[in-house]
Amino acid sequence: MNTRVLLAASMASLVFSVYLPARADVKLPSVFGSNMVLQRDMPVPIWGWAEPGEEVKVTFGSTKKTVKADDEGHWRVVLKKLKASSRKRGKEMEIKGKNSSIVFQNVLIGDVWVGSGQSNMEWAVHQTRKGREMISKANHPAIRLFHIPKVQKGAPDKNVNASWRVCSTQAVPGFSAVLYYFGLKLQNDLKVPIGLIASSWGGSRIEPWTVHANSNAGGGMYNGMIAPIVPFAIKGAIWYQGESNVGNGVGYHDLKKNLVEGWRRVWKQPLPFYYVQIAPWSGYGGGQLPALWEGQTKSLAIPDTGMAVITDLVDNVGDIHPQMKYEVGRRLARWALARTYGKKKVVFSGPLYKSMEVEEDRIRLHFAHTAGKLGSRDGKPLSEFQIAGSDGQFYPATALVEKETVVVSSPEVKSPTQVRFGWHKLANPNLVNKALLPASPFQTNNWSGGTAEVHVSSDPAESSSGKTITGSKRK
């Protein structure tokens, strides 16, 4: 064949190919992939893209679903409720279209949790105090990790550049420490596969993570780092954020409520939402931190929420990133085990101020979540209580345990009207319950009443430490 014939054939082929329809292989967002965990005991949506009108078949075990892509090329099926995997090695899932087939390997069924917030949630395992030890023991094939990279979008995005990884000594070091330790505690206690989706950004405020009312869109971080995984079936979420919103004070509660209600609306389920009360830090100004604490505590009035207090986990008040993330994750897991999974013997909260009574020259304080006993975590007299009269002048106070109450007094205040506890940015109080969980800082005046909605557990305390607590007794 001469050169002219070759050229003519090539041109004809090119022209013919221009008019051929583009091949549209079936595709899915990256939150679906090999090594993923699918949520047990609830409908599981699977979605993606294909050529308009194309038939897509999804096969997972004995379950088979067929659907046609709509006019815009979107398709979606919903798998029936799935039972948790009994083995650490998962099944295959096949998604087959007209031109292509995708097979995901090693898919498990268990519980999936999202962890989000700012740098204290982003803080990696290798950066924490127990990091080296925990990394060396991190081969857990029943735990799977999905780490979403930082990206902001002006509109809800459809995908993220991430993939599922089996938990291992190679996968764990750069993963969220709080989320990993949370998931590790759940997996050890529940004995089911756990999928962990990390989506956080250091220094971020709460607003960019929030969904706008009556819309599936939201702030840049929601659009780029949460929207692409909605409505992937999940069990719940944990949240560690607030340092960048300290100036909002009690108003942080409204921002938190918007966040929680927005996520629940787009996921179309009442997601359990457990969060960390931010730690003391010397860099905050004035009374900013106590005001935010009050806003965070008030947010316990939002149904199906819980708050881990960590005033006792700060080894350096000059560092906004406490290193003891292991215990932070485990305290969040206590909330999940008790409130989401119904483990009745788990003490999930430290003491929360509930009410007060004036008894002549002293004030008696009542608390939720005493676990049957109050005391001092270090055996010393209770610290960081202050008392004031109607003039609002606070004085250091003596605080004594009487059964499940604390009686506060000072010779400087003959007619007390109010008490505050740990109410400053360097707080390190020692009041704990029987499970050694610390009391949240509080003030009794202008109290928001957030704890009124908290269910008080009457179950006996469960403490894995084996330690005991002591309290100063009133004679």
C-alpha positions as CSV (number, residue, x, y, z in Angstrom):
1,M,0.0,0.0,0.0
2,N,1.5,3.3,-1.0
3,T,1.7,6.5,1.1
4,R,-1.4,8.1,-0.5
5,V,-3.5,5.1,0.4
6,L,-2.2,5.0,3.9
7,L,-2.9,8.7,4.4
8,A,-6.4,8.4,3.0
9,A,-7.1,5.4,5.2
10,S,-5.9,7.2,8.3
11,M,-8.0,10.3,7.5
12,A,-11.1,8.2,7.0
13,S,-10.5,6.4,10.3
14,L,-10.0,9.8,12.0
15,V,-13.2,11.2,10.6
16,F,-15.2,8.1,11.4
17,S,-13.9,8.1,15.0
18,V,-14.9,11.7,15.5
19,Y,-18.6,10.8,14.9
20,L,-18.5,7.7,17.2
21,P,-20.1,8.3,20.6
22,A,-17.5,8.5,23.4
23,R,-17.2,5.3,25.4
24,A,-18.7,5.9,28.9
25,D,-17.3,3.3,31.3
26,V,-19.2,2.8,34.6
27,K,-17.6,4.7,37.4
28,L,-18.1,5.2,41.2
29,P,-16.8,7.8,43.7
30,S,-13.6,6.8,45.4
31,V,-15.3,6.3,48.8
32,F,-16.2,2.9,47.2
33,G,-13.2,0.7,46.6
34,S,-11.3,-2.4,47.6
35,N,-10.7,-2.7,51.4
36,M,-13.8,-0.6,52.2
37,V,-16.2,-1.1,55.1
38,L,-19.9,-1.0,54.3
39,Q,-22.3,-0.1,57.1
40,R,-24.2,-2.9,58.8
41,D,-27.8,-3.1,59.7
42,M,-29.1,-0.2,57.6
43,P,-29.8,0.3,53.9
44,V,-26.5,0.9,51.9
45,P,-26.7,3.2,48.9
46,I,-24.2,2.5,46.1
47,W,-24.0,5.2,43.3
48,G,-21.9,6.4,40.4
49,W,-22.0,7.4,36.7
50,A,-22.4,5.7,33.4
51,E,-23.7,6.4,29.9
52,P,-27.3,7.8,30.0
53,G,-29.7,4.8,29.8
54,E,-26.9,2.3,30.4
55,E,-27.8,-0.7,32.5
56,V,-25.6,-1.2,35.6
57,K,-25.5,-4.4,37.6
58,V,-24.2,-4.5,41.2
59,T,-23.4,-7.9,42.8
60,F,-22.3,-8.3,46.4
61,G,-22.5,-11.9,47.7
62,S,-26.0,-13.2,47.0
63,T,-27.3,-9.7,46.5
64,K,-27.8,-8.5,42.9
65,K,-29.2,-5.1,41.9
66,T,-29.8,-3.8,38.4
67,V,-30.5,-0.1,37.5
68,K,-30.3,2.1,34.5
69,A,-28.4,5.4,34.5
70,D,-30.7,8.5,34.2
71,D,-30.6,11.1,31.5
72,E,-27.5,12.8,33.1
73,G,-25.7,9.5,33.6
74,H,-26.3,9.1,37.3
75,W,-27.2,5.7,38.8
76,R,-27.9,4.5,42.3
77,V,-28.9,1.2,44.0
78,V,-29.6,0.5,47.6
79,L,-28.5,-2.8,49.2
80,K,-30.7,-4.3,51.9
81,K,-29.5,-4.3,55.5
82,L,-26.2,-6.2,55.8
83,K,-25.0,-8.3,58.7
84,A,-21.5,-7.7,60.1
85,S,-18.6,-9.7,58.6
86,S,-17.5,-12.5,60.8
87,R,-14.1,-12.8,59.1
88,K,-11.3,-10.3,58.6
89,R,-11.1,-11.1,54.9
90,G,-13.8,-9.5,53.0
91,K,-16.0,-10.3,50.0
92,E,-15.9,-9.1,46.4
93,M,-18.3,-6.5,44.9
94,E,-18.7,-6.3,41.2
95,I,-20.2,-3.3,39.3
96,K,-20.8,-4.1,35.7
97,G,-21.8,-1.8,32.9
98,K,-22.1,-2.2,29.1
99,N,-18.4,-1.6,28.4
100,S,-16.6,-2.3,31.6
101,S,-16.6,-4.1,34.9
102,I,-15.2,-3.0,38.3
103,V,-14.4,-5.5,41.0
104,F,-13.7,-4.3,44.6
105,Q,-11.8,-6.8,46.7
106,N,-11.7,-7.5,50.4
107,V,-14.9,-5.6,51.3
108,L,-16.1,-5.9,54.9
109,I,-19.4,-5.1,56.7
110,G,-19.3,-3.3,60.0
111,D,-19.6,0.2,61.4
112,V,-18.3,3.4,59.6
113,W,-17.5,6.6,61.5
114,V,-16.4,10.0,60.2
115,G,-13.9,12.1,62.2
116,S,-13.7,15.8,61.4
117,G,-12.6,19.1,62.8
118,Q,-9.4,21.2,62.9
119,S,-5.8,20.4,63.8
120,N,-6.4,18.4,67.0
121,M,-8.5,15.9,64.9
122,E,-6.0,16.1,62.1
123,W,-3.0,15.4,64.4
124,A,-1.4,12.2,63.3
125,V,-0.7,9.1,65.3
126,H,3.1,9.5,64.9
127,Q,2.8,13.0,66.5
128,T,1.3,11.7,69.8
129,R,2.8,10.5,73.0
130,K,2.0,6.8,72.6
131,G,2.5,7.0,68.8
132,R,5.6,4.9,68.4
133,E,4.1,2.1,70.6
134,M,0.7,2.2,68.9
135,I,2.2,2.2,65.4
136,S,4.2,-0.9,66.2
137,K,1.0,-2.7,67.1
138,A,-1.2,-1.3,64.3
139,N,-1.8,-4.4,62.2
140,H,-5.5,-4.6,62.5
141,P,-7.1,-6.1,59.3
142,A,-10.6,-5.5,60.6
143,I,-10.0,-1.7,60.7
144,R,-10.0,0.2,57.5
145,L,-8.8,3.8,56.9
146,F,-9.9,6.5,54.4
147,H,-8.1,9.8,54.6
148,I,-9.6,12.7,52.6
149,P,-7.1,15.3,51.5
150,K,-7.6,19.0,52.1
151,V,-9.6,20.8,49.4
152,Q,-12.2,23.5,49.4
153,K,-14.9,23.9,46.7
154,G,-17.5,26.5,45.8
155,A,-20.1,23.9,45.2
156,P,-20.6,20.3,46.4
157,D,-18.0,18.1,44.8
158,K,-18.7,14.6,43.6
159,N,-15.4,12.9,44.4
160,V,-12.2,13.0,46.5
161,N,-8.7,11.8,45.8
162,A,-8.5,9.1,48.4
163,S,-8.7,5.3,48.8
164,W,-9.4,2.7,51.5
165,R,-6.4,1.1,53.2
166,V,-6.2,-1.8,55.6
167,C,-5.0,-0.7,59.0
168,S,-1.3,-1.5,59.3
169,T,2.0,-0.2,60.6
170,Q,2.4,1.5,57.2
171,A,-1.1,3.0,57.0
172,V,-1.5,4.4,60.5
173,P,1.4,6.8,61.2
174,G,-0.1,9.7,59.2
175,F,-3.7,9.0,60.1
176,S,-5.9,11.0,62.6
177,A,-4.8,9.9,66.0
178,V,-8.1,10.7,67.8
179,L,-10.1,8.9,65.1
180,Y,-7.8,5.9,65.1
181,Y,-7.8,5.5,68.8
182,F,-11.6,5.9,68.9
183,G,-12.0,3.2,66.2
184,L,-9.5,0.9,67.9
185,K,-11.4,1.0,71.1
186,L,-14.7,0.3,69.3
187,Q,-13.2,-2.7,67.3
188,N,-11.7,-4.2,70.5
189,D,-14.9,-4.0,72.4
190,L,-17.5,-4.7,69.6
191,K,-15.5,-7.3,67.6
192,V,-16.9,-6.0,64.3
193,P,-15.1,-4.4,61.4
194,I,-14.6,-0.6,61.7
195,G,-14.3,1.9,58.8
196,L,-12.8,5.3,59.7
197,I,-13.1,8.3,57.4
198,A,-10.8,11.2,58.3
199,S,-11.8,14.6,57.0
200,S,-10.2,17.5,58.9
201,W,-8.3,20.7,58.4
202,G,-6.0,22.4,60.9
203,G,-7.0,26.0,61.8
204,S,-10.4,25.7,60.3
205,R,-13.5,27.3,61.8
206,I,-16.8,25.4,62.2
207,E,-18.6,27.5,59.5
208,P,-16.9,26.0,56.4
209,W,-17.9,22.5,57.5
210,T,-21.6,23.5,57.8
211,V,-24.4,22.8,55.4
212,H,-26.6,25.7,54.5
213,A,-30.2,25.5,55.6
214,N,-32.6,24.0,53.0
215,S,-29.6,23.1,50.8
216,N,-27.2,20.3,50.1
217,A,-24.4,22.9,49.6
218,G,-22.3,24.4,52.4
219,G,-19.0,26.0,53.2
220,G,-15.9,25.2,51.2
221,M,-14.7,22.4,53.4
222,Y,-18.1,20.7,53.5
223,N,-18.4,21.0,49.7
224,G,-14.9,19.6,49.1
225,M,-14.4,17.1,52.0
226,I,-17.8,16.0,53.2
227,A,-20.3,16.3,50.3
228,P,-18.4,13.8,48.1
229,I,-19.0,11.0,50.6
230,V,-22.7,11.8,51.2
231,P,-24.9,9.6,51.4
232,F,-22.3,6.8,52.0
233,A,-23.9,4.9,54.9
234,I,-22.2,5.7,58.2
235,K,-22.9,4.9,61.9
236,G,-22.0,8.4,63.2
237,A,-19.4,11.2,63.6
238,I,-16.9,12.5,66.0
239,W,-15.7,16.1,66.1
240,Y,-12.7,17.9,67.6
241,Q,-12.8,21.6,66.8
242,G,-13.4,25.0,68.5
243,E,-10.0,26.5,69.0
244,S,-10.5,28.8,66.0
245,N,-14.0,29.8,67.2
246,V,-13.1,30.7,70.8
247,G,-14.3,34.3,70.2
248,N,-17.8,33.0,69.6
249,G,-18.3,32.0,73.3
250,V,-21.7,30.7,74.2
251,G,-22.8,31.4,70.6
252,Y,-20.7,28.5,69.5
253,H,-23.7,26.4,70.5
254,D,-25.8,27.8,67.6
255,L,-23.0,27.1,65.2
256,K,-22.6,23.5,66.5
257,K,-26.4,23.0,66.2
258,N,-26.3,24.2,62.6
259,L,-23.5,21.8,61.8
260,V,-25.1,18.7,63.4
261,E,-28.6,19.4,62.0
262,G,-27.1,20.0,58.5
263,W,-25.2,16.8,58.4
264,R,-28.1,14.8,59.7
265,R,-30.3,16.3,57.1
266,V,-28.1,15.5,54.1
267,W,-27.4,12.0,55.4
268,K,-31.2,11.6,56.2
269,Q,-30.5,9.9,59.5
270,P,-30.1,11.0,63.2
271,L,-26.3,10.6,63.3
272,P,-24.8,10.2,66.7
273,F,-22.4,13.1,67.1
274,Y,-19.7,13.0,69.8
275,Y,-17.2,15.9,70.3
276,V,-14.3,17.0,72.4
277,Q,-14.4,20.0,74.8
278,I,-11.3,21.9,73.8
279,A,-8.3,21.9,76.1
280,P,-6.8,24.7,78.3
281,W,-4.2,26.8,76.5
282,S,-2.2,29.8,77.6
283,G,-2.6,31.6,74.3
284,Y,-6.3,32.4,74.7
285,G,-7.3,35.9,75.8
286,G,-9.3,37.0,78.8
287,G,-12.4,34.8,79.5
288,Q,-12.7,33.5,75.9
289,L,-12.1,29.9,76.7
290,P,-14.6,29.5,79.6
291,A,-17.3,31.1,77.4
292,L,-16.7,28.6,74.6
293,W,-16.7,25.8,77.1
294,E,-20.2,26.9,78.2
295,G,-21.3,26.9,74.5
296,Q,-19.9,23.4,74.1
297,T,-21.6,22.1,77.2
298,K,-24.8,23.7,76.2
299,S,-24.6,21.7,72.9
300,L,-25.3,18.6,75.0
301,A,-28.9,19.6,74.7
302,I,-28.8,18.6,71.0
303,P,-30.2,15.0,70.9
304,D,-27.7,12.2,70.5
305,T,-24.6,14.2,71.2
306,G,-21.8,13.7,73.8
307,M,-18.8,15.6,75.0
308,A,-15.4,14.3,76.2
309,V,-13.8,16.5,78.8
310,I,-9.9,16.6,78.7
311,T,-8.8,19.2,81.2
312,D,-6.6,16.5,82.8
313,L,-4.9,15.5,79.6
314,V,-2.8,18.7,79.1
315,D,0.9,18.2,79.8
316,N,1.9,21.6,78.4
317,V,-0.6,24.5,78.5
318,G,1.7,26.4,76.1
319,D,0.9,23.8,73.4
320,I,-2.6,24.0,71.8
321,H,-2.1,20.4,70.7
322,P,-2.3,18.1,73.7
323,Q,-0.2,15.0,73.0
324,M,-2.3,12.4,74.9
325,K,-4.7,11.7,72.0
326,Y,-4.9,8.1,73.0
327,E,-7.1,8.8,75.9
328,V,-9.1,11.5,74.0
329,G,-10.1,8.9,71.4
330,R,-11.0,6.4,74.1
331,R,-13.2,8.9,75.9
332,L,-15.1,9.6,72.8
333,A,-15.5,5.8,72.3
334,R,-17.0,5.5,75.8
335,W,-19.8,7.8,74.6
336,A,-20.4,5.7,71.5
337,L,-20.3,2.4,73.4
338,A,-22.8,3.6,76.0
339,R,-25.1,5.7,74.0
340,T,-24.9,4.3,70.5
341,Y,-24.2,0.6,71.3
342,G,-26.1,0.4,74.6
343,K,-23.2,-0.9,76.7
344,K,-24.8,-0.3,80.1
345,K,-21.8,-0.7,82.4
346,V,-19.7,1.9,80.5
347,V,-19.3,5.2,82.3
348,F,-19.3,7.7,79.4
349,S,-19.1,11.1,81.0
350,G,-17.3,12.9,83.8
351,P,-19.4,15.0,86.3
352,L,-21.5,17.7,84.7
353,Y,-23.0,20.5,86.9
354,K,-26.7,20.1,87.3
355,S,-28.0,22.3,90.1
356,M,-27.2,24.1,93.3
357,E,-28.7,24.9,96.7
358,V,-27.6,27.7,99.1
359,E,-27.3,26.4,102.7
360,E,-26.6,29.4,104.9
361,D,-22.9,30.2,104.3
362,R,-22.2,27.4,101.8
363,I,-23.5,26.1,98.5
364,R,-24.2,22.5,97.7
365,L,-23.6,21.4,94.1
366,H,-25.4,18.5,92.3
367,F,-23.9,16.7,89.3
368,A,-25.0,14.4,86.6
369,H,-22.8,11.4,85.8
370,T,-21.2,10.8,89.2
371,A,-21.1,7.1,88.6
372,G,-22.0,6.7,92.3
373,K,-19.0,8.6,93.7
374,L,-17.2,11.9,93.4
375,G,-13.6,12.5,94.5
376,S,-10.1,13.8,93.7
377,R,-8.0,12.1,91.0
378,D,-4.8,12.9,92.8
379,G,-5.9,12.4,96.4
380,K,-5.4,16.1,97.2
381,P,-8.2,18.5,98.3
382,L,-10.6,19.5,95.5
383,S,-9.1,22.3,93.6
384,E,-10.2,25.3,91.5
385,F,-13.5,26.0,93.1
386,Q,-14.4,29.7,93.7
387,I,-17.4,31.2,95.5
388,A,-19.0,34.6,95.4
389,G,-21.8,36.6,96.9
390,S,-24.2,39.1,95.3
391,D,-21.4,41.5,94.6
392,G,-19.8,39.0,92.1
393,Q,-16.4,39.0,93.8
394,F,-15.0,35.5,93.7
395,Y,-12.8,34.0,96.4
396,P,-10.9,30.7,96.5
397,A,-13.2,28.1,98.2
398,T,-12.9,24.9,100.1
399,A,-14.8,22.1,98.4
400,L,-15.8,18.9,100.2
401,V,-17.4,15.8,98.9
402,E,-20.6,14.7,100.6
403,K,-21.8,11.5,98.9
404,E,-22.6,12.6,95.3
405,T,-22.5,16.3,96.0
406,V,-19.9,18.9,96.6
407,V,-20.2,21.5,99.3
408,V,-18.4,24.8,98.7
409,S,-17.6,27.6,101.1
410,S,-15.2,30.4,102.0
411,P,-14.8,32.4,105.2
412,E,-14.7,35.5,102.9
413,V,-18.2,34.9,101.7
414,K,-21.0,34.9,104.3
415,S,-24.0,34.9,102.0
416,P,-22.9,33.0,98.8
417,T,-24.9,33.2,95.6
418,Q,-22.8,31.5,93.0
419,V,-19.8,29.1,92.3
420,R,-17.5,28.6,89.5
421,F,-15.1,25.7,88.8
422,G,-12.0,25.6,86.6
423,W,-13.2,28.8,85.0
424,H,-10.0,30.0,83.3
425,K,-7.7,29.2,80.4
426,L,-5.1,27.3,82.5
427,A,-7.6,25.1,84.3
428,N,-6.4,21.8,85.7
429,P,-9.0,20.8,88.4
430,N,-9.0,17.5,90.1
431,L,-12.8,16.7,90.6
432,V,-13.6,13.3,89.0
433,N,-16.2,10.6,89.2
434,K,-15.7,6.9,90.1
435,A,-14.4,6.1,86.6
436,L,-11.8,8.9,87.0
437,L,-13.4,11.0,84.3
438,P,-12.9,14.7,85.0
439,A,-15.7,17.2,85.7
440,S,-16.3,19.9,83.1
441,P,-15.6,23.5,84.1
442,F,-18.7,25.5,84.9
443,Q,-20.2,28.6,86.4
444,T,-23.6,28.5,88.2
445,N,-24.7,32.0,87.3
446,N,-26.3,32.6,83.9
447,W,-26.1,28.8,83.4
448,S,-27.3,27.8,80.0
449,G,-29.0,24.6,81.2
450,G,-27.4,22.4,78.6
451,T,-27.0,19.5,81.0
452,A,-30.7,19.4,81.8
453,E,-31.1,17.3,78.6
454,V,-28.3,14.8,79.5
455,H,-29.5,11.4,80.5
456,V,-28.0,10.4,83.9
457,S,-26.7,6.8,83.9
458,S,-27.6,4.8,87.0
459,D,-25.3,2.0,86.0
460,P,-22.3,1.1,88.1
461,A,-19.0,2.7,87.2
462,E,-16.6,0.8,85.0
463,S,-12.9,1.8,85.2
464,S,-10.2,-0.1,83.3
465,S,-7.5,1.7,85.3
466,G,-8.1,-0.2,88.5
467,K,-7.3,3.0,90.4
468,T,-9.4,4.4,93.2
469,I,-10.5,8.0,94.0
470,T,-10.5,9.8,97.2
471,G,-12.5,12.8,98.4
472,S,-12.2,15.3,101.2
473,K,-15.0,14.4,103.6
474,R,-16.9,17.0,105.6
475,K,-16.8,16.2,109.3
